[in-house]
Amino acid sequence: MDDTFDHAPHVWNAAQLREAIKDLPDDTPIHIGVAEDPGDFDGYRESVLVDAHHVENWWQATSTSPERTETEKAMTLFADWTAGEYSVLD
């Protein structure tokens, strides 16, 4: 029995995000629901958008190629836990 599956979510592009938020006031906070398991948003954990950066990949030099750093045409949105009091983790 195979206990794996191919998870291939439809990743939004910038145009889809712009369309979804076009009518929001500029000061509207952006909340993000992070799936507990692949594709499972019934038990999602709420996070808040705190930053965004262009994606940058870095590859070490090998015997056949030099070290290189490349910026892709993509963004990484960074989310953090919502404001509140939390237990200190050890």
Distance bins in CASP14 RR format, pairs under 12 A and 6 or more apart:
PFRMAT RR
TARGET T0000
AUTHOR 0000-0000-0000
RMODE 2
METHOD distances of the structure
MODEL  1
4 38 0 0 0 0 0 1 0 0 0 0 0
5 37 0 0 0 0 0 1 0 0 0 0 0
5 38 1 0 0 1 0 0 0 0 0 0 0
5 39 0 0 0 0 0 1 0 0 0 0 0
6 38 0 0 0 0 1 0 0 0 0 0 0
7 35 0 0 0 0 1 0 0 0 0 0 0
7 37 0 0 0 0 1 0 0 0 0 0 0
7 38 1 0 1 0 0 0 0 0 0 0 0
7 39 1 0 0 1 0 0 0 0 0 0 0
7 40 0 0 0 0 0 1 0 0 0 0 0
8 38 0 0 0 0 1 0 0 0 0 0 0
8 39 0 0 0 0 0 1 0 0 0 0 0
9 35 0 0 0 0 1 0 0 0 0 0 0
9 38 1 0 0 1 0 0 0 0 0 0 0
9 39 1 0 0 1 0 0 0 0 0 0 0
9 40 0 0 0 0 0 1 0 0 0 0 0
9 41 0 0 0 0 0 1 0 0 0 0 0
10 16 0 0 0 0 1 0 0 0 0 0 0
10 39 0 0 0 0 0 1 0 0 0 0 0
11 17 0 0 0 0 0 1 0 0 0 0 0
11 74 0 0 0 0 1 0 0 0 0 0 0
11 75 0 0 0 0 0 1 0 0 0 0 0
11 77 0 0 0 0 0 1 0 0 0 0 0
12 18 0 0 0 0 1 0 0 0 0 0 0
12 19 0 0 0 0 1 0 0 0 0 0 0
12 20 0 0 0 0 1 0 0 0 0 0 0
12 21 0 0 0 0 0 1 0 0 0 0 0
12 32 0 0 0 0 0 1 0 0 0 0 0
12 74 0 0 0 0 0 1 0 0 0 0 0
12 75 0 0 0 0 0 1 0 0 0 0 0
12 77 0 0 0 0 0 1 0 0 0 0 0
13 19 0 0 0 0 0 1 0 0 0 0 0
13 20 0 0 0 0 0 1 0 0 0 0 0
13 73 0 0 0 0 1 0 0 0 0 0 0
13 74 0 0 0 0 1 0 0 0 0 0 0
13 75 0 0 0 0 0 1 0 0 0 0 0
14 20 0 0 0 0 0 1 0 0 0 0 0
14 21 0 0 0 0 0 1 0 0 0 0 0
14 52 0 0 0 0 0 1 0 0 0 0 0
14 54 0 0 0 0 0 1 0 0 0 0 0
14 73 0 0 0 0 1 0 0 0 0 0 0
14 74 0 0 0 0 1 0 0 0 0 0 0
14 75 1 0 0 1 0 0 0 0 0 0 0
14 77 0 0 0 0 0 1 0 0 0 0 0
15 21 0 0 0 0 0 1 0 0 0 0 0
15 22 0 0 0 0 0 1 0 0 0 0 0
16 22 0 0 0 0 0 1 0 0 0 0 0
17 24 0 0 0 0 0 1 0 0 0 0 0
17 30 0 0 0 0 1 0 0 0 0 0 0
17 32 0 0 0 0 0 1 0 0 0 0 0
17 49 0 0 0 0 0 1 0 0 0 0 0
17 52 0 0 0 0 0 1 0 0 0 0 0
17 75 0 0 0 0 1 0 0 0 0 0 0
17 77 0 0 0 0 1 0 0 0 0 0 0
18 24 0 0 0 0 0 1 0 0 0 0 0
20 28 0 0 0 0 0 1 0 0 0 0 0
20 30 0 0 0 0 0 1 0 0 0 0 0
21 28 1 0 0 1 0 0 0 0 0 0 0
21 29 0 0 0 0 0 1 0 0 0 0 0
21 30 1 0 0 1 0 0 0 0 0 0 0
21 31 0 0 0 0 0 1 0 0 0 0 0
21 49 0 0 0 0 0 1 0 0 0 0 0
22 28 0 0 0 0 0 1 0 0 0 0 0
24 30 0 0 0 0 1 0 0 0 0 0 0
24 31 0 0 0 0 0 1 0 0 0 0 0
28 48 0 0 0 0 0 1 0 0 0 0 0
28 49 0 0 0 0 0 1 0 0 0 0 0
29 46 0 0 0 0 0 1 0 0 0 0 0
29 47 0 0 0 0 0 1 0 0 0 0 0
29 48 1 0 0 1 0 0 0 0 0 0 0
29 49 1 0 0 1 0 0 0 0 0 0 0
29 50 0 0 0 0 0 1 0 0 0 0 0
29 79 0 0 0 0 0 1 0 0 0 0 0
29 80 0 0 0 0 0 1 0 0 0 0 0
29 82 0 0 0 0 1 0 0 0 0 0 0
29 83 0 0 0 0 1 0 0 0 0 0 0
30 46 0 0 0 0 0 1 0 0 0 0 0
30 47 0 0 0 0 1 0 0 0 0 0 0
30 48 1 0 0 1 0 0 0 0 0 0 0
30 49 1 1 0 0 0 0 0 0 0 0 0
30 50 0 0 0 0 1 0 0 0 0 0 0
30 51 0 0 0 0 0 1 0 0 0 0 0
30 52 0 0 0 0 1 0 0 0 0 0 0
30 77 0 0 0 0 1 0 0 0 0 0 0
30 78 0 0 0 0 0 1 0 0 0 0 0
30 79 0 0 0 0 1 0 0 0 0 0 0
30 80 0 0 0 0 0 1 0 0 0 0 0
30 82 0 0 0 0 0 1 0 0 0 0 0
31 44 0 0 0 0 0 1 0 0 0 0 0
31 45 0 0 0 0 0 1 0 0 0 0 0
31 46 1 0 1 0 0 0 0 0 0 0 0
31 47 1 0 0 1 0 0 0 0 0 0 0
31 48 1 0 1 0 0 0 0 0 0 0 0
31 49 1 0 0 1 0 0 0 0 0 0 0
31 50 0 0 0 0 0 1 0 0 0 0 0
31 77 0 0 0 0 0 1 0 0 0 0 0
31 79 0 0 0 0 1 0 0 0 0 0 0
31 80 0 0 0 0 0 1 0 0 0 0 0
31 81 0 0 0 0 0 1 0 0 0 0 0
31 82 1 0 0 1 0 0 0 0 0 0 0
31 83 0 0 0 0 0 1 0 0 0 0 0
32 41 0 0 0 0 0 1 0 0 0 0 0
32 44 0 0 0 0 1 0 0 0 0 0 0
32 45 0 0 0 0 1 0 0 0 0 0 0
32 46 1 0 0 1 0 0 0 0 0 0 0
32 47 1 0 1 0 0 0 0 0 0 0 0
32 48 1 0 0 1 0 0 0 0 0 0 0
32 49 1 0 1 0 0 0 0 0 0 0 0
32 50 0 0 0 0 1 0 0 0 0 0 0
32 52 0 0 0 0 0 1 0 0 0 0 0
32 77 1 0 0 1 0 0 0 0 0 0 0
32 78 0 0 0 0 1 0 0 0 0 0 0
32 79 1 0 1 0 0 0 0 0 0 0 0
32 80 0 0 0 0 1 0 0 0 0 0 0
32 81 0 0 0 0 0 1 0 0 0 0 0
32 82 0 0 0 0 1 0 0 0 0 0 0
33 39 0 0 0 0 0 1 0 0 0 0 0
33 40 0 0 0 0 0 1 0 0 0 0 0
33 41 1 0 0 1 0 0 0 0 0 0 0
33 42 0 0 0 0 0 1 0 0 0 0 0
33 43 0 0 0 0 1 0 0 0 0 0 0
33 44 1 0 1 0 0 0 0 0 0 0 0
33 45 1 0 0 1 0 0 0 0 0 0 0
33 46 1 0 1 0 0 0 0 0 0 0 0
33 47 1 0 0 1 0 0 0 0 0 0 0
33 48 0 0 0 0 1 0 0 0 0 0 0
33 49 0 0 0 0 0 1 0 0 0 0 0
33 77 0 0 0 0 0 1 0 0 0 0 0
33 79 0 0 0 0 1 0 0 0 0 0 0
33 81 0 0 0 0 0 1 0 0 0 0 0
33 82 0 0 0 0 0 1 0 0 0 0 0
34 40 0 0 0 0 0 1 0 0 0 0 0
34 41 0 0 0 0 1 0 0 0 0 0 0
34 43 0 0 0 0 1 0 0 0 0 0 0
34 44 1 0 1 0 0 0 0 0 0 0 0
34 45 1 0 1 0 0 0 0 0 0 0 0
34 46 1 0 0 1 0 0 0 0 0 0 0
34 47 1 0 1 0 0 0 0 0 0 0 0
34 48 0 0 0 0 0 1 0 0 0 0 0
34 49 0 0 0 0 0 1 0 0 0 0 0
34 77 0 0 0 0 0 1 0 0 0 0 0
34 78 0 0 0 0 0 1 0 0 0 0 0
34 79 1 0 0 1 0 0 0 0 0 0 0
34 80 0 0 0 0 0 1 0 0 0 0 0
34 81 0 0 0 0 0 1 0 0 0 0 0
34 82 0 0 0 0 0 1 0 0 0 0 0
35 41 1 0 1 0 0 0 0 0 0 0 0
35 42 0 0 0 0 1 0 0 0 0 0 0
35 43 1 0 0 1 0 0 0 0 0 0 0
35 44 1 0 1 0 0 0 0 0 0 0 0
35 45 0 0 0 0 1 0 0 0 0 0 0
35 46 0 0 0 0 0 1 0 0 0 0 0
35 47 0 0 0 0 0 1 0 0 0 0 0
36 42 1 0 0 1 0 0 0 0 0 0 0
36 43 1 0 1 0 0 0 0 0 0 0 0
36 44 1 0 0 1 0 0 0 0 0 0 0
36 45 1 0 0 1 0 0 0 0 0 0 0
36 46 0 0 0 0 0 1 0 0 0 0 0
37 43 0 0 0 0 1 0 0 0 0 0 0
37 44 0 0 0 0 1 0 0 0 0 0 0
37 45 0 0 0 0 0 1 0 0 0 0 0
44 79 0 0 0 0 0 1 0 0 0 0 0
45 79 0 0 0 0 1 0 0 0 0 0 0
45 80 0 0 0 0 0 1 0 0 0 0 0
45 81 0 0 0 0 1 0 0 0 0 0 0
45 82 0 0 0 0 1 0 0 0 0 0 0
46 79 0 0 0 0 1 0 0 0 0 0 0
46 80 0 0 0 0 0 1 0 0 0 0 0
46 81 0 0 0 0 1 0 0 0 0 0 0
46 82 1 0 1 0 0 0 0 0 0 0 0
46 83 0 0 0 0 0 1 0 0 0 0 0
46 84 0 0 0 0 0 1 0 0 0 0 0
47 77 0 0 0 0 1 0 0 0 0 0 0
47 78 0 0 0 0 1 0 0 0 0 0 0
47 79 1 1 0 0 0 0 0 0 0 0 0
47 80 1 0 0 1 0 0 0 0 0 0 0
47 81 1 0 0 1 0 0 0 0 0 0 0
47 82 1 0 0 1 0 0 0 0 0 0 0
47 83 0 0 0 0 0 1 0 0 0 0 0
48 77 0 0 0 0 0 1 0 0 0 0 0
48 78 0 0 0 0 1 0 0 0 0 0 0
48 79 1 0 0 1 0 0 0 0 0 0 0
48 80 1 0 0 1 0 0 0 0 0 0 0
48 81 1 0 0 1 0 0 0 0 0 0 0
48 82 1 0 1 0 0 0 0 0 0 0 0
48 83 1 0 0 1 0 0 0 0 0 0 0
48 84 0 0 0 0 0 1 0 0 0 0 0
49 75 0 0 0 0 0 1 0 0 0 0 0
49 76 0 0 0 0 0 1 0 0 0 0 0
49 77 1 0 1 0 0 0 0 0 0 0 0
49 78 1 0 0 1 0 0 0 0 0 0 0
49 79 1 0 1 0 0 0 0 0 0 0 0
49 80 0 0 0 0 1 0 0 0 0 0 0
49 82 0 0 0 0 0 1 0 0 0 0 0
50 76 0 0 0 0 0 1 0 0 0 0 0
50 77 0 0 0 0 1 0 0 0 0 0 0
50 78 1 0 1 0 0 0 0 0 0 0 0
50 79 1 0 0 1 0 0 0 0 0 0 0
50 80 1 0 1 0 0 0 0 0 0 0 0
50 81 0 0 0 0 1 0 0 0 0 0 0
50 82 0 0 0 0 0 1 0 0 0 0 0
50 83 0 0 0 0 0 1 0 0 0 0 0
51 75 0 0 0 0 0 1 0 0 0 0 0
51 76 0 0 0 0 1 0 0 0 0 0 0
51 77 1 0 0 1 0 0 0 0 0 0 0
51 78 1 0 1 0 0 0 0 0 0 0 0
51 79 0 0 0 0 1 0 0 0 0 0 0
51 80 0 0 0 0 1 0 0 0 0 0 0
52 74 0 0 0 0 0 1 0 0 0 0 0
52 75 1 0 1 0 0 0 0 0 0 0 0
52 76 1 0 0 1 0 0 0 0 0 0 0
52 77 1 0 1 0 0 0 0 0 0 0 0
52 78 1 0 0 1 0 0 0 0 0 0 0
52 79 0 0 0 0 0 1 0 0 0 0 0
53 71 0 0 0 0 1 0 0 0 0 0 0
53 72 0 0 0 0 0 1 0 0 0 0 0
53 74 0 0 0 0 1 0 0 0 0 0 0
53 75 1 0 0 1 0 0 0 0 0 0 0
53 76 1 0 1 0 0 0 0 0 0 0 0
53 77 0 0 0 0 1 0 0 0 0 0 0
53 78 1 0 0 1 0 0 0 0 0 0 0
54 69 0 0 0 0 0 1 0 0 0 0 0
54 70 0 0 0 0 0 1 0 0 0 0 0
54 71 1 0 1 0 0 0 0 0 0 0 0
54 72 1 0 0 1 0 0 0 0 0 0 0
54 73 0 0 0 0 1 0 0 0 0 0 0
54 74 1 0 0 1 0 0 0 0 0 0 0
54 75 1 0 0 1 0 0 0 0 0 0 0
54 76 1 0 0 1 0 0 0 0 0 0 0
54 77 0 0 0 0 0 1 0 0 0 0 0
55 69 0 0 0 0 0 1 0 0 0 0 0
55 70 0 0 0 0 1 0 0 0 0 0 0
55 71 1 0 0 1 0 0 0 0 0 0 0
55 72 1 0 1 0 0 0 0 0 0 0 0
55 73 0 0 0 0 1 0 0 0 0 0 0
55 74 1 0 1 0 0 0 0 0 0 0 0
55 75 1 0 0 1 0 0 0 0 0 0 0
55 76 1 0 1 0 0 0 0 0 0 0 0
55 77 0 0 0 0 0 1 0 0 0 0 0
55 78 0 0 0 0 0 1 0 0 0 0 0
56 68 0 0 0 0 0 1 0 0 0 0 0
56 69 1 0 0 1 0 0 0 0 0 0 0
56 70 1 0 0 1 0 0 0 0 0 0 0
56 71 1 0 1 0 0 0 0 0 0 0 0
56 72 1 0 0 1 0 0 0 0 0 0 0
56 73 0 0 0 0 0 1 0 0 0 0 0
56 74 0 0 0 0 1 0 0 0 0 0 0
56 75 0 0 0 0 0 1 0 0 0 0 0
56 76 0 0 0 0 1 0 0 0 0 0 0
57 67 0 0 0 0 0 1 0 0 0 0 0
57 68 0 0 0 0 1 0 0 0 0 0 0
57 69 1 0 0 1 0 0 0 0 0 0 0
57 70 1 0 1 0 0 0 0 0 0 0 0
57 71 0 0 0 0 1 0 0 0 0 0 0
57 72 1 0 0 1 0 0 0 0 0 0 0
57 73 0 0 0 0 0 1 0 0 0 0 0
57 74 0 0 0 0 1 0 0 0 0 0 0
57 76 0 0 0 0 0 1 0 0 0 0 0
58 67 1 0 0 1 0 0 0 0 0 0 0
58 68 1 0 0 1 0 0 0 0 0 0 0
58 69 1 0 1 0 0 0 0 0 0 0 0
58 70 0 0 0 0 1 0 0 0 0 0 0
58 71 0 0 0 0 0 1 0 0 0 0 0
58 72 0 0 0 0 0 1 0 0 0 0 0
59 65 1 0 0 1 0 0 0 0 0 0 0
59 66 0 0 0 0 1 0 0 0 0 0 0
59 67 1 0 0 1 0 0 0 0 0 0 0
59 68 1 0 1 0 0 0 0 0 0 0 0
59 69 1 0 0 1 0 0 0 0 0 0 0
59 70 0 0 0 0 1 0 0 0 0 0 0
60 66 0 0 0 0 1 0 0 0 0 0 0
60 67 1 0 1 0 0 0 0 0 0 0 0
60 68 0 0 0 0 1 0 0 0 0 0 0
60 69 0 0 0 0 0 1 0 0 0 0 0
61 67 1 1 0 0 0 0 0 0 0 0 0
61 68 0 0 0 0 1 0 0 0 0 0 0
61 69 0 0 0 0 0 1 0 0 0 0 0
62 68 0 0 0 0 0 1 0 0 0 0 0
80 86 0 0 0 0 0 1 0 0 0 0 0
81 87 0 0 0 0 0 1 0 0 0 0 0
81 89 0 0 0 0 0 1 0 0 0 0 0
END
